């Protein structure tokens, strides 16, 4: 019997959101002519086309995020919450037409105090099952003090935070060969998770649930290196490379990596089964979740669906363990 599948981290856009975004880029339109938005292709915006792909690959439910990272870097601050409202309302309209197959995740482009009303609207009024933020918010780290009320609110809702990577200019040549996406995004995700741990977010809100796109970035693979630096901070008080390691990290906990293990990693690793095995070994079977990254990727996104499914199927796991990854962990996180 085919396993039930919940695709916990995939993407969609709405035509209304794209139209409104283009309106904010009017100076670019006037300078360069017609402003093209590649995400306007049918696979990004048409739910009927999406449902056909889901049926073809046996995906029962997709959990939809509007991972519009361009908005973070190109929108003026004054437009962040207006565009967030349009994203959430238009996504809710789309989901309401297919409530058994599609689930919406809120977008809050300014998760400071200013964005809390939009967060409440998306979750309380629209029924969103979590909230998306980015690995940095216009260059601000995720443990910035102005974001603490957002984490407090999400801990109270007991719904997951979805972290999607975004760009930041480390070097002027980082975009060559798409190195910013190949390596930069997992690196920025890892920085974000490190800030959540070392910056005290995870200890302060121990029930916070964080899903990190692309299998948790570099965290599982570099867990030994993380522990090395924690142990150095323990054995050499005051040594921390220019900043202090907090007490909750360098203390005498039985597992110094326990806050890192509390994150959830998805299977968007493009078919690399050994990487999924590494993540299971680090996070545990209850903290790895199935996702496809659809509709991104070759063959109109279908290659990603196949690859990110096969990397679970080929592993030497019990049927119960595979069921947790494909469906059970998502149901628990989203309270389905």
URGIVEN-V142200 format. One record per pair of residues at least 24 apart in sequence whose C-alpha atoms are under 7 Angstrom apart, sorted by the first residue. I is the first residue (numbers start at 1). J is the second residue. If there is no record, write none. Layout:
i	j
I	J
I	J
This chain:
i	j
3	323
4	59
4	60
4	326
4	327
5	58
5	59
5	60
5	61
5	326
5	327
6	59
6	60
6	61
6	62
6	290
6	326
6	327
6	330
7	59
7	61
7	62
7	63
7	290
7	291
7	292
8	62
8	63
8	289
8	290
8	291
8	330
9	63
9	64
9	65
9	291
9	292
9	293
10	62
10	63
10	64
10	65
10	291
10	292
10	293
10	294
11	64
11	65
11	66
11	67
11	293
11	294
11	295
12	44
12	45
12	64
12	65
12	66
13	44
13	45
13	66
14	45
14	90
14	91
15	45
16	90
17	86
17	87
43	295
44	295
60	101
61	101
61	102
62	101
62	102
62	103
63	102
63	103
63	104
63	105
64	103
64	104
64	105
65	104
65	105
65	132
66	107
67	164
69	166
72	109
72	137
72	138
73	138
80	109
80	110
81	109
81	110
81	115
84	108
84	109
85	118
88	122
92	126
104	128
104	129
105	129
105	130
105	131
105	132
106	130
106	131
106	132
107	131
107	132
107	133
108	132
108	133
109	133
111	147
111	150
112	146
112	147
112	150
113	146
113	149
116	150
129	159
129	334
130	159
130	160
130	161
131	160
131	161
131	162
132	161
132	162
132	163
133	162
133	163
133	164
134	163
134	164
134	165
134	166
135	163
135	164
135	165
135	166
135	188
135	189
135	192
136	166
136	192
139	168
141	192
141	195
142	192
142	195
142	196
143	195
143	196
143	199
143	201
152	205
155	205
155	207
155	208
158	208
159	209
159	333
159	334
160	209
160	210
160	211
160	333
161	209
161	210
161	211
162	210
162	211
162	212
163	211
163	212
163	213
164	212
164	213
165	189
186	217
186	218
187	217
187	218
189	217
190	217
190	218
190	219
197	259
197	260
198	245
198	246
198	249
202	259
209	263
210	263
210	264
211	263
211	264
211	265
212	264
212	265
212	266
213	265
213	266
213	268
214	265
214	266
214	267
214	268
214	269
215	265
215	266
215	267
215	268
215	269
215	279
216	264
216	265
220	278
220	279
220	282
221	278
227	257
263	287
264	288
265	289
266	290
266	291
267	291
267	308
268	292
268	293
268	308
269	308
270	304
270	307
270	308
271	307
271	308
271	310
271	311
272	311
273	311
273	312
273	315
285	321
286	324
286	329
288	325
289	325
289	326
289	329
289	330
290	325
290	326
